Amino acid sequence: MDVLGYFLRSPQGRVRYQLKTPWKNGTTHVDFEPVDFIAKLAALVPPPRVHLTRFHDVFAPNAKLCNHPSNFCSGDSFLRRG
């Protein structure tokens, strides 16, 4: 089933999302007002010009161990530090 198969429009004009698997309490559908549904979707979209991958430790852009991560992790010098 494609993504659009999970979304229905109820007769009252609400957006109904059909869950893939029922929750523990037996809920199989979640109803939203159209504006609330759009707000929840918009919250999932990342802001412009922001990378989704964050680098930490040695691979961070301003790491103090080396200027470039490949210098730290290249060749035998990485294995000797072990």
N, C-alpha and C positions, 0 to 999 in steps of 0.2 A: 504494500500500500504506500502510495506517495504521501508527501507531507500534506497536500491539500485534502487528502481523504480524512484527515483527523479533525478538520475544522468544518463545522456546520453552522447554519444560520437558523436560529429557533424562530417559531412563528411570532414571538414577542419582539423580535429584532435583536436579540442578544446573540453573541458569538459563543458557540458551544465547542469546546475542545474535548475530543475523545481521547482518553488516556490509553497508552499501549497496553499496560497491565493495570488491573484494579489496585487501588491503594489498600492498606491493611483494614481500613474501615469499610471497604466495599464500594468506594466512590469510583465510578467509571467515566464520568463526564464532569467538566468544570465549566460553568457559565460566567461570561464576562459581559459588561456593558461595552459597546464598540469603542468608546473613548478610552476606557481602562485597558482594553486589549491592545490598542495601538500604543498606549503608554508603556505597557510591559514589553512589547516588541522593540520599541525605540530604546529602552534601557539596555537591550542586548547589543546594540550597535556601538562599536568603539568610536571614540572621538576621532576627528580627522588628524592625520599625520602622527599617530601614536602607534608604536610598534607593539605587537601582541606578545612578542617573545622578550622576556627580561633576562639579562645575563647577570650572574653573580660570581663572587669569588674571583678566580684567576681570569675568567672569561669576560668580566665586566670591562667596559671601555676605559675606566680609570684605575685599573688594577695596579697595585704597587709592586707586585712581583716581577712584572715584565711589561714592556711596552706593547707587545702583541702576544696574544695567547699561543700562537704557533711557536714562538720562541721558547716558551716554557715547556710545551708539550712535545717538542720535536726531538727526534733522535735519541741517542743513548743518555744524554744529560738528564732526561726525564726519568729513565730507568735507574740511574745511579742515585738519584735523590731519595728513592723509595723508602 
